[in-house]
Amino acid sequence: MVNKRNTLGRGLGSLLKTKDNAIDKKIFDEINLKFIDINSDQPRKSFDEKKLNELSASIKQHGIIQPITVRKISENKYQLISGERRYKASKLLGKETIPAFIKVTDDDNILELALIENIQREDLNSIEIAISYKKLIDELKINQENLGSRVGKDRSTINNYLRLLKLPPTIQKGLIDNKIQMGHARSLITLEKSEIQLKIYQLILSNKLSVRKTEDLVRNFNKEKLSLRKIESKKNNEIIKIESKLSSYFGTKVKTQGDEKKGKILIPYKTTNELNRILELLDII
């Protein structure tokens, strides 16, 4: 049975228009998974194993609701354009076939199709989007404004993503792992030196700073040219006193994380004997 689907996102739909300006209908077919190769230019690079297993369970119960998209390369050989999560989840289930739309497209359009579909489904993290934007600009030889019109974003949005690639790899990894938000990263970009960026990044993590507090911290640094030592010591005086008292009591350097409202106390130890000593002071053993 042939299925057709007429509802497409505006960006993806514009790419699927035929010469007479009519949108190409999606005609689905069942394709053996072993005949499909993953496209190395796929924008999505990281996959959450837990979410992948959840998708597998959903597919097992409900089947594939949205077919993947592939390009036919030769007889019994296809290249994946979009739907890698569905492809991987189906393989986890041990399925032999998967419903797929077979698209006739050139190499230049594959990355563009994959990027737009993923962005419309919000499947990519900000670094994956930034890398994909950079790749499109480099390979298609277009500027940020032209790219914006293709993916339905304004030039400033495109530029904000591309600037993320100037951050140190450690901070980019933090974005990918959801340790910080894009708002944090956009503030860090305004700092000139990577050394300062990394220091404040660590402060964000250790003190669980919100985007707003990070913006204030970075703004003050840029405005007053605060020293790193001054930034790092910018804890509430009362908290510093408490840390000092706890350190004296436990005989080890106690640290706190958080702010005036909530946080946690960290009591480090180096050996089992030292741990037992601390537990005795806490009257736990």
C-alpha positions as CSV (number, residue, x, y, z in Angstrom):
1,M,0.0,0.0,0.0
2,V,1.3,3.5,-0.9
3,N,0.9,6.2,1.7
4,K,1.0,9.9,1.0
5,R,1.6,12.8,3.3
6,N,0.9,16.4,2.4
7,T,1.8,18.3,5.6
8,L,5.4,19.6,5.6
9,G,7.3,22.2,7.5
10,R,7.7,25.4,5.5
11,G,11.5,25.1,5.3
12,L,11.5,21.4,4.3
13,G,8.6,21.9,2.0
14,S,10.4,24.5,0.0
15,L,13.2,22.1,-0.6
16,L,10.9,19.4,-1.9
17,K,9.2,21.6,-4.5
18,T,9.3,20.4,-8.1
19,K,10.0,22.5,-11.2
20,D,6.4,23.5,-11.6
21,N,6.4,24.7,-7.9
22,A,4.3,21.8,-6.7
23,I,5.4,20.0,-3.5
24,D,6.7,16.6,-4.1
25,K,4.4,14.0,-2.4
26,K,6.0,11.7,0.1
27,I,5.6,8.1,-1.1
28,F,6.7,5.6,1.6
29,D,8.0,2.1,1.1
30,E,9.4,-0.6,3.4
31,I,13.2,-0.9,3.1
32,N,15.5,-3.5,4.6
33,L,17.6,-1.8,7.4
34,K,20.8,-3.6,6.1
35,F,20.5,-1.7,2.8
36,I,20.6,1.7,4.6
37,D,23.9,3.5,5.3
38,I,24.2,6.4,7.8
39,N,25.2,9.7,6.2
40,S,28.5,10.9,7.8
41,D,27.2,14.5,7.3
42,Q,24.2,13.9,9.6
43,P,23.9,17.0,11.9
44,R,23.0,14.9,15.0
45,K,26.2,13.3,16.5
46,S,25.1,12.4,20.1
47,F,22.3,10.1,21.1
48,D,20.9,9.7,24.6
49,E,20.8,5.9,25.2
50,K,17.9,6.1,27.7
51,K,15.8,8.1,25.2
52,L,16.8,5.7,22.4
53,N,15.5,2.8,24.5
54,E,12.3,4.7,25.2
55,L,11.8,5.3,21.5
56,S,12.4,1.6,20.9
57,A,9.7,0.7,23.4
58,S,7.3,3.2,21.7
59,I,8.0,1.8,18.3
60,K,7.4,-1.8,19.6
61,Q,4.0,-0.7,20.9
62,H,2.9,1.7,18.2
63,G,5.1,1.2,15.2
64,I,6.9,3.9,13.2
65,I,4.6,6.9,13.1
66,Q,6.9,9.1,10.9
67,P,8.9,7.3,8.2
68,I,12.6,8.1,7.8
69,T,13.9,9.8,4.6
70,V,16.6,8.2,2.4
71,R,18.3,8.7,-0.9
72,K,18.6,5.8,-3.3
73,I,22.3,5.4,-4.4
74,S,22.0,2.1,-6.3
75,E,20.0,-1.1,-6.3
76,N,19.4,-2.2,-2.7
77,K,21.6,0.7,-1.4
78,Y,20.3,3.8,0.3
79,Q,21.8,6.7,2.3
80,L,20.0,8.1,5.3
81,I,18.9,11.8,5.1
82,S,16.8,12.1,8.3
83,G,15.5,9.8,11.0
84,E,18.6,8.3,12.5
85,R,17.0,7.9,15.9
86,R,14.2,5.9,14.4
87,Y,16.7,3.9,12.4
88,K,18.8,3.1,15.5
89,A,15.8,2.3,17.6
90,S,14.4,-0.1,15.0
91,K,17.8,-1.9,14.8
92,L,17.7,-2.2,18.6
93,L,14.4,-4.0,18.3
94,G,15.8,-6.4,15.7
95,K,13.4,-5.2,13.0
96,E,14.3,-6.1,9.5
97,T,12.6,-3.3,7.6
98,I,11.6,0.3,8.2
99,P,9.1,2.6,6.4
100,A,11.0,5.2,4.4
101,F,10.5,8.0,1.9
102,I,12.9,7.5,-1.1
103,K,14.1,11.0,-2.2
104,V,16.0,11.8,-5.4
105,T,18.4,14.6,-4.4
106,D,22.0,15.7,-5.0
107,D,24.8,15.7,-2.5
108,D,24.4,19.5,-1.7
109,N,20.8,19.0,-0.6
110,I,21.3,16.1,1.7
111,L,22.9,18.1,4.6
112,E,20.3,20.8,4.1
113,L,17.4,18.4,4.2
114,A,18.8,16.7,7.3
115,L,19.5,19.9,9.1
116,I,16.1,21.5,8.5
117,E,14.1,18.5,9.5
118,N,16.1,18.1,12.7
119,I,15.8,21.8,13.6
120,Q,12.1,21.7,13.0
121,R,11.8,18.8,15.4
122,E,14.3,20.4,17.8
123,D,16.4,17.2,17.8
124,L,19.8,18.9,17.7
125,N,21.8,20.5,20.6
126,S,23.1,24.0,20.0
127,I,26.7,22.9,19.1
128,E,25.3,20.4,16.5
129,I,23.3,23.2,15.0
130,A,26.3,25.5,15.0
131,I,28.5,22.9,13.3
132,S,25.8,22.2,10.7
133,Y,25.3,25.9,9.9
134,K,29.1,26.3,9.5
135,K,29.2,23.2,7.2
136,L,26.3,24.6,5.1
137,I,27.9,28.0,4.7
138,D,31.3,26.4,3.8
139,E,30.0,23.7,1.4
140,L,27.2,25.7,-0.3
141,K,29.3,28.9,-0.4
142,I,26.6,31.1,1.0
143,N,26.6,33.8,3.6
144,Q,24.7,34.0,6.9
145,E,21.8,36.0,5.5
146,N,21.2,33.5,2.7
147,L,21.5,30.6,5.1
148,G,18.9,32.3,7.4
149,S,16.4,32.5,4.6
150,R,16.9,28.8,3.8
151,V,16.4,27.6,7.4
152,G,13.8,30.2,8.4
153,K,16.1,32.0,10.9
154,D,17.2,35.7,11.0
155,R,20.9,36.5,10.5
156,S,21.5,37.4,14.2
157,T,20.3,33.9,15.3
158,I,22.6,32.2,12.8
159,N,25.5,34.4,14.0
160,N,24.8,33.6,17.7
161,Y,25.1,29.8,16.9
162,L,28.2,30.2,14.9
163,R,29.9,32.2,17.7
164,L,29.5,29.2,20.0
165,L,32.2,27.4,18.0
166,K,34.8,30.0,19.2
167,L,34.4,28.8,22.8
168,P,36.9,26.4,24.3
169,P,36.1,22.7,23.6
170,T,35.4,22.1,27.4
171,I,32.6,24.7,27.3
172,Q,31.2,23.3,24.0
173,K,31.2,19.8,25.6
174,G,29.3,21.4,28.6
175,L,26.6,22.6,26.2
176,I,26.3,19.2,24.5
177,D,26.0,17.5,27.9
178,N,23.4,20.1,29.1
179,K,25.6,21.2,32.0
180,I,25.0,24.8,30.9
181,Q,22.4,26.5,28.7
182,M,23.0,28.5,25.5
183,G,22.3,31.7,27.5
184,H,25.3,30.9,29.7
185,A,27.5,30.3,26.6
186,R,26.4,33.5,24.9
187,S,27.6,35.4,28.0
188,L,30.9,33.6,28.1
189,I,31.5,34.5,24.4
190,T,31.7,38.2,25.3
191,L,34.8,37.5,27.4
192,E,38.0,38.1,25.4
193,K,40.3,35.4,26.9
194,S,39.6,31.6,26.9
195,E,41.3,31.4,30.3
196,I,38.7,33.8,31.8
197,Q,35.9,31.9,30.0
198,L,37.0,28.6,31.5
199,K,37.3,30.1,35.0
200,I,33.8,31.5,34.9
201,Y,32.5,28.3,33.4
202,Q,33.8,26.4,36.4
203,L,32.1,29.0,38.7
204,I,28.8,28.4,36.9
205,L,29.1,24.7,37.5
206,S,30.3,24.8,41.1
207,N,27.8,27.5,42.2
208,K,25.0,26.4,39.9
209,L,24.6,30.0,38.6
210,S,21.5,30.8,36.6
211,V,21.8,32.5,33.2
212,R,20.8,35.8,34.7
213,K,23.5,35.6,37.5
214,T,26.0,34.6,34.9
215,E,25.1,37.6,32.7
216,D,25.5,39.9,35.8
217,L,28.9,38.4,36.6
218,V,30.2,38.7,33.1
219,R,28.8,42.2,32.7
220,N,30.6,43.3,35.9
221,F,33.8,41.7,34.8
222,N,33.7,43.4,31.4
223,K,32.7,46.7,33.0
224,E,35.1,46.8,36.0
225,K,37.8,44.5,34.7
226,L,37.6,42.4,37.9
227,S,40.5,40.1,38.6
228,L,40.0,36.4,38.6
229,R,40.8,36.3,42.3
230,K,38.1,38.9,43.1
231,I,35.6,36.9,41.1
232,E,36.4,33.6,42.8
233,S,36.2,35.2,46.2
234,K,32.9,36.8,45.6
235,K,31.1,34.6,48.1
236,N,28.9,35.9,50.9
237,N,31.1,36.8,53.9
238,E,28.9,34.8,56.2
239,I,29.3,31.7,54.0
240,I,33.1,32.1,54.1
241,K,33.0,32.3,57.9
242,I,30.9,29.1,58.0
243,E,33.3,27.3,55.7
244,S,36.2,28.3,57.9
245,K,34.5,27.0,61.1
246,L,33.5,23.7,59.4
247,S,37.1,23.2,58.1
248,S,38.5,23.7,61.6
249,Y,35.9,21.3,63.1
250,F,36.4,18.5,60.6
251,G,40.2,19.0,60.1
252,T,39.8,19.2,56.3
253,K,39.0,22.0,53.9
254,V,35.2,22.2,53.7
255,K,33.6,23.8,50.6
256,T,30.0,25.0,50.0
257,Q,28.2,25.3,46.7
258,G,25.1,27.3,46.0
259,D,23.8,30.7,47.2
260,E,22.0,32.2,50.1
261,K,18.8,30.2,49.5
262,K,20.1,26.7,48.9
263,G,23.2,24.7,48.3
264,K,25.3,21.8,49.6
265,I,28.3,21.3,51.9
266,L,31.3,19.3,50.5
267,I,33.5,17.5,53.1
268,P,36.5,15.9,51.2
269,Y,38.5,12.9,52.5
270,K,41.5,11.0,51.2
271,T,41.4,7.7,53.0
272,T,38.9,5.3,54.6
273,N,40.4,6.2,58.0
274,E,39.8,9.9,57.4
275,L,36.2,9.2,56.3
276,N,35.6,7.2,59.5
277,R,37.0,10.0,61.5
278,I,34.6,12.5,59.9
279,L,31.7,10.1,60.4
280,E,32.5,9.9,64.1
281,L,32.5,13.6,64.4
282,L,29.0,13.6,62.7
283,D,28.0,10.9,65.3
284,I,27.0,8.6,62.5
285,I,29.1,5.6,63.6
